[in-house]
């Protein structure tokens, strides 16, 4: 795939990549027919339902939902602001739910088997101090490494990081 990617980057930098604004009318019509139906902009209750579906879908996969939202914007089905807000709010709520699950279970959760076999009380205390000093950086970095958010946010809740502080991070 590398030659194709390099070719695409070179054409993009040279300004010769085909874009929607420069596409022929027939090409746009063909692109809409490729999905088997013409996609139209949503409004009213359809907009609310689509917005809620996007927000809830972030609980399953933030990355794929954000890409899907971008594709809906590119197709003109959904506006940029509603798609962005749906993804942003869904991601924020999902992150807070992970944190609150850890907070609800608390440190007692790691003091029970099987976790107590791997984590000592000193490990937990040391991690809490480390998180106090570097929590903001850790949470920022986990945004760019899929698969690390669940563990990080859940641990922040277990360690008792303040709700306001965590939500600001």
C-alpha positions, 0 to 999 in steps of 0.5 A: 500500500505504500506506493499508493499512499506516496502517490496520493500524498504527492498528488495532494501536495501538488494540488492535483488530487480530485476533490468534491469541489472540482469533480464533474457533475457526473462523478458526483452523481455516480458517487451518490449512486454507489451506496444504492440510494441518494443521501439527503440532509436530515432535519427534525426528529431524524436529526435528533435520532441520528445525533443520539445514535452518533453520541451513543455509538461512541460508547462502542468505538469512539474512533469509528463513530468519529469517522462515520460522523465525518463521512455523514458531514462529507455526504451532506447528511449532517452538518459539521457542528451537530456531528462534532457535538454528538461525538464530543458529548458521547465521548465525554459521557463515555469517559465519565462513565468509565471514571464513575465505574472505577469510583463506584468500585473504589479501592476495595475493588483492587483489594480483592482477588484476583487483583490483590494477588498482583497489586499491593497496598504500596503499589496503589498508594504509589500509583495514586501519588504518581497520578496526582503529579502526572495525571493530566499528561497521562490522560492527554496521551491516552487520547492518542492510544486506542485501548488505553482509555478504559484502563486509565479512566477506570483507574483514575476513578479507583484512585479517587481523582477528583471528579472536577479535576478528572473532567477538566483533564 
